[in-house]
Amino acid sequence: QLNVVIRSSLQNLREKIDQLKDLLLRAVSTHQITQLEGDRRQNLMDDLLTRQKQLQASYQNEGTEPDVIRSSLMTGGVKRGVTNPWLLEESEETRGLGFDDLRQQQQRIIEEQDAGLDALSSIISRQKQMGQEIGNELDEQNEIIDDLTNLVENTDDKLRNQTRHVKMVDKKSTSCG
């Protein structure tokens, strides 16, 4: 019964890989994705096909050492440089801790992060308030500058009028005398 399930799962995997391959070819040909992305996905597809063949060979007990094939499947492959997170060593902080201890440690970390986020939130709120106050001050300064500009323009107009009057009086005084 287990053999039937494994054989069925392997066949299903092969069909899904074929569907993915067809979808990838369609996406590249219709320019839904770039050629570079298509190449990247094709490399992933090739890796998936290799792993599927390794699984098939392992199931059929082909190849020299099935244990080596199984371990290479679990490590994520040497060429990609990606390690399986399930095979990583446990850190010193969590080694020897039980489920409840891990949960308490996780809760403590979450509380510390929440406290940090609260502090960050208050800092951002303060900066927002300062920004709004600076904006209000700039608006007031702009109004003062606009008023000053109007006063300078009025004064300039008066000065020109007076200069014109002075020239007229000077002209009249030279013509009379």
Number of C-alpha atoms within 10 A of each C-alpha: 6 7 9 9 10 13 15 12 12 17 14 12 15 17 12 12 17 14 12 15 16 11 12 19 14 13 15 16 13 10 11 11 13 13 13 10 11 18 13 12 15 16 12 12 17 14 16 15 16 13 18 18 14 19 18 17 14 18 14 11 11 12 11 9 10 17 10 12 17 14 11 14 17 14 17 16 16 10 7 9 9 10 13 12 10 9 9 9 8 10 8 8 9 11 10 11 12 10 9 9 12 15 12 12 15 12 12 12 12 12 12 12 12 12 12 12 12 12 12 12 12 12 12 12 12 12 12 12 12 12 12 12 12 12 12 12 12 12 12 12 12 12 12 12 12 12 12 12 12 12 12 12 12 12 12 12 12 12 12 12 12 12 12 12 12 12 12 12 12 12 11 11 10 9 8 7 5
